[in-house]
Amino acid sequence: MQQPPIETDYLVIGAGAAGLAFADALLAETADAHITIVDRHGKPGGHWNDAYSFVTLHQPSAFYGVNSLALGSGHKDTIGLNRGLYELASGAEVSGYFDRVMQQRLLPSGRVRYHPLCNALGAGGFESLLSGARTQVHVRRKTVIARFKDMAAAAMANLPRLVERASV
Ligand SMILES: Cc1cc2nc3c(=O)[nH]c(=O)nc-3n(C[C@H](O)[C@H](O)[C@H](O)COP(=O)(O)OP(=O)(O)OC[C@H]3O[C@@H](n4cnc5c(N)ncnc54)[C@H](O)[C@@H]3O)c2cc1C
């Protein structure tokens, strides 16, 4: 089934830390850019949706996340291996945080459209994992690939590949 085509300025593939941070910064730096985010997961946060239950950040919460919303409360742990040091968010906290970024920052801007449970197909198309319906996106500015594996490979090989020109 083919859905009606949609238009956007930036198509972001991946609603993990990278895709959300990009969208958050773009909202702050531009007055009217429209962003469409597509992700296979049902919730924002990327691989944190799949992380094992006891995972925590390896760095203080305060240094992680998007610019417009702080993660954590800035307290120092008083027990455990991290005693005396700034808190390390648990996986559940990180997942909840990225959900708040989407629900309290990105979507209320009115400039972000989010398509969870959708697989990006290339050439600006995506497919719903629930219904199989396909949507073509007309990208006015850029397609931004924010998939962790591609980013790692691109960072090692050729950074400009991270942001590809939209094939309009
Ligand atoms: C246990 C653990 C602890 C970590 N701790 C830290 C830490 O303390 N500090 C730190 O800086 N980093 C940490 N990291 C690194 C972590 O990988 C990054 O912080 C960050 O979460 C990666 O985000 P990302 O957006 O690059 O990728 P991901 O989280 O992998 O998001 C990519 C998204 O792209 C989506 N996607 C891919 N292909 C498609 C497609 N074709 N169509 C639609 N969607 C697609 C995926 O579904 C996924 O949701 C940790 C990682 C792990 C595993």
PDBQT file of the ligand as one rigid body, heavy atoms in Angstrom, charges set to zero:
ROOT
HETATM    1  C1  LIG A 201      26.100  -0.418  27.128  1.00  0.00    +0.000 C 
HETATM    2  C2  LIG A 201      26.440   0.866  26.458  1.00  0.00    +0.000 A 
HETATM    3  C3  LIG A 201      26.820   1.979  27.217  1.00  0.00    +0.000 A 
HETATM    4  C4  LIG A 201      27.162   3.182  26.593  1.00  0.00    +0.000 A 
HETATM    5  N1  LIG A 201      27.550   4.235  27.350  1.00  0.00    +0.000 NA
HETATM    6  C5  LIG A 201      27.888   5.390  26.743  1.00  0.00    +0.000 A 
HETATM    7  C6  LIG A 201      28.309   6.529  27.511  1.00  0.00    +0.000 A 
HETATM    8  O1  LIG A 201      28.395   6.488  28.726  1.00  0.00    +0.000 OA
HETATM    9  N2  LIG A 201      28.615   7.662  26.853  1.00  0.00    +0.000 N 
HETATM   10  C7  LIG A 201      28.552   7.745  25.492  1.00  0.00    +0.000 A 
HETATM   11  O2  LIG A 201      28.835   8.805  24.932  1.00  0.00    +0.000 OA
HETATM   12  N3  LIG A 201      28.192   6.680  24.758  1.00  0.00    +0.000 NA
HETATM   13  C8  LIG A 201      27.856   5.524  25.344  1.00  0.00    +0.000 A 
HETATM   14  N4  LIG A 201      27.494   4.446  24.582  1.00  0.00    +0.000 N 
HETATM   15  C9  LIG A 201      27.580   4.577  23.125  1.00  0.00    +0.000 C 
HETATM   16  C10 LIG A 201      26.218   4.757  22.467  1.00  0.00    +0.000 C 
HETATM   17  O3  LIG A 201      26.267   3.906  21.357  1.00  0.00    +0.000 OA
HETATM   18  C11 LIG A 201      25.970   6.192  22.069  1.00  0.00    +0.000 C 
HETATM   19  O4  LIG A 201      25.942   6.990  23.222  1.00  0.00    +0.000 OA
HETATM   20  C12 LIG A 201      24.656   6.463  21.370  1.00  0.00    +0.000 C 
HETATM   21  O5  LIG A 201      23.554   5.972  22.116  1.00  0.00    +0.000 OA
HETATM   22  C13 LIG A 201      24.608   5.930  19.965  1.00  0.00    +0.000 C 
HETATM   23  O6  LIG A 201      23.523   6.580  19.359  1.00  0.00    +0.000 OA
HETATM   24  P1  LIG A 201      23.330   6.590  17.814  1.00  0.00    +0.000 P 
HETATM   25  O7  LIG A 201      22.169   7.482  17.518  1.00  0.00    +0.000 OA
HETATM   26  O8  LIG A 201      24.613   6.883  17.133  1.00  0.00    +0.000 OA
HETATM   27  O9  LIG A 201      23.003   5.063  17.395  1.00  0.00    +0.000 OA
HETATM   28  P2  LIG A 201      21.819   4.079  17.831  1.00  0.00    +0.000 P 
HETATM   29  O10 LIG A 201      21.456   4.223  19.237  1.00  0.00    +0.000 OA
HETATM   30  O11 LIG A 201      22.247   2.728  17.334  1.00  0.00    +0.000 OA
HETATM   31  O12 LIG A 201      20.569   4.582  16.952  1.00  0.00    +0.000 OA
HETATM   32  C14 LIG A 201      20.488   4.321  15.583  1.00  0.00    +0.000 C 
HETATM   33  C15 LIG A 201      19.022   4.142  15.244  1.00  0.00    +0.000 C 
HETATM   34  O13 LIG A 201      18.910   4.014  13.815  1.00  0.00    +0.000 OA
HETATM   35  C16 LIG A 201      17.843   3.142  13.563  1.00  0.00    +0.000 C 
HETATM   36  N5  LIG A 201      17.988   2.624  12.205  1.00  0.00    +0.000 N 
HETATM   37  C17 LIG A 201      19.067   2.015  11.642  1.00  0.00    +0.000 A 
HETATM   38  N6  LIG A 201      18.822   1.696  10.376  1.00  0.00    +0.000 NA
HETATM   39  C18 LIG A 201      17.548   2.101  10.120  1.00  0.00    +0.000 A 
HETATM   40  C19 LIG A 201      16.697   2.047   8.977  1.00  0.00    +0.000 A 
HETATM   41  N7  LIG A 201      17.086   1.513   7.803  1.00  0.00    +0.000 N 
HETATM   42  N8  LIG A 201      15.452   2.527   9.076  1.00  0.00    +0.000 NA
HETATM   43  C20 LIG A 201      15.008   3.080  10.241  1.00  0.00    +0.000 A 
HETATM   44  N9  LIG A 201      15.764   3.175  11.360  1.00  0.00    +0.000 NA
HETATM   45  C21 LIG A 201      17.028   2.683  11.284  1.00  0.00    +0.000 A 
HETATM   46  C22 LIG A 201      17.942   2.069  14.623  1.00  0.00    +0.000 C 
HETATM   47  O14 LIG A 201      16.685   1.434  14.801  1.00  0.00    +0.000 OA
HETATM   48  C23 LIG A 201      18.375   2.887  15.854  1.00  0.00    +0.000 C 
HETATM   49  O15 LIG A 201      17.263   3.240  16.646  1.00  0.00    +0.000 OA
HETATM   50  C24 LIG A 201      27.133   3.269  25.178  1.00  0.00    +0.000 A 
HETATM   51  C25 LIG A 201      26.734   2.143  24.430  1.00  0.00    +0.000 A 
HETATM   52  C26 LIG A 201      26.397   0.975  25.061  1.00  0.00    +0.000 A 
HETATM   53  C27 LIG A 201      25.998  -0.241  24.202  1.00  0.00    +0.000 C 
ENDROOT
TORSDOF 0
